[in-house]
Amino acid sequence: MTGRPPVPVIIDCDTGVDDALALLFAARHPGLDLRAVTCVAGNTHVDQVVRNTLTVLEQAGAPEIPVGRGAERPLIEPPRDAHHVHGRDGMGDLGLPAPVRRPAGVDAVTLLRREILASDRPVTLVPTAPLTNIALLLRTHPEVTANIERIVFMGGAVATGNATAVAEFNVWHDPEAAAVLLTAGVPVTMYGLDVFERVLVPPPDVRRLRESAEPGARLAGRLLSHRGPATGEHDPRGGLGDAGAVCSVADPAGLTTHRLPVEVNLAPGPARGQTVVDRRPRPGEAELHGEMREQRLVDVALDIDADRYVRLYLTTVEAAGPRGRRAPQDARR
C-alpha cells in the first residue's frame, strides 16, 4: 500500500455471477471504499438483483453498505434478461440463502445523488450493468458531476459483440442510457469485451477457492465454477468478467487504454447498441466532405495484464476478511 486514502467507489450492478465477483473484491480491497451499491434490471429482474446483492455483501462480511433498488427496465427498450448465462436466479442457481439485510429506504437514483454529494472526495462510479440508473441520475441531477472523479463502466466492444455481432449486452440492453453516459462531461473509461473476456482464473485456483472455509472466498470459487452456455460445460477456467473493471480501479496500471472517439449506434437494425470506436489515425472522406459527427473522447481499454489482475483478485478475496473502512456510525441507511 502507498499510504493513499482508499478510493471512494459506488458500484451500479445487475448482480449476476460476475457482478457478484466484483462485489466480493470491492468489499475486501483495502484501496477501495465501497460507499453504496445500486441495482438495475439486466441479468435478471431488479428485485432479484437486490436480493443477490444483499446476499453477496453478507457472504463477504461487508459492513452495512447501503443498497438501492433502481430501474425495472431500460429507458425505451423492453427488459431482456440473461438467464441463459447466469441461471434463473442470476447467481448460477447456487441455492444461496435469502439475505437478512434490507435495502436502503430510498431508490437508486436518490441514493447515488446522496452518496456522491456527501463524499469528501470525488467518487468513482463503476457500472457493471445496463446504464439506466446512471443515465437517470445524470439527467435528473447533473450537479453530481462536480463530485465524480471518473466513470469506469463495463460495457461496449471495439471488435465483436456478444448480444449481437457488434453490440455488447450492457450497452445493447439500453443504448440510449449508454449514449447519455458518454455525454456526461466527466472522464469515462470503457472496460469492454476486448479485455473483459481475457481475465481467466486457472482451475487450481478455482478449486482452492471452492474448498475454502471462509464464506466469501468459497462463494467466489462457486461463482467461478458456474458453467453456462457462454463458458461451456468442460471449460475448467473461471472468468472474472465484471470484477476486472473493479480491479482496474484498484490497480489502473494493469489496464492499457487509448483516448478515442466513441458513439453509440441508436438506429434500429442489426447494429443498434454498437459502440462505434474511431481508431483511424487520420480523418476519412466523411470528415473531409464536411460530414462531421459529434463524438466523445473515451479512455477505451485495448489491452490488459490478465495475470496481474488474477493475482490481485485472488490475493484480495482470500484475505482473512473484508476491510471494514467505514466506522459503525457511518454505516447508515
Secondary structure as UniProt FT lines:
FT   STRAND          7..13
FT   HELIX           17..28
FT   TURN            30..31
FT   STRAND          32..39
FT   HELIX           46..60
FT   STRAND          67..69
FT   HELIX           83..86
FT   TURN            88..89
FT   TURN            92..93
FT   HELIX           108..118
FT   STRAND          123..127
FT   HELIX           132..140
FT   HELIX           142..147
FT   STRAND          148..154
FT   HELIX           169..173
FT   HELIX           175..182
FT   STRAND          188..191
FT   HELIX           193..196
FT   TURN            197..198
FT   STRAND          200..201
FT   HELIX           203..210
FT   HELIX           215..224
FT   TURN            229..231
FT   TURN            233..234
FT   STRAND          238..239
FT   TURN            241..242
FT   HELIX           243..250
FT   HELIX           252..254
FT   STRAND          255..264
FT   TURN            270..273
FT   STRAND          275..277
FT   HELIX           285..288
FT   TURN            289..290
FT   STRAND          296..304
FT   HELIX           306..317
FT   HELIX           328..330
//
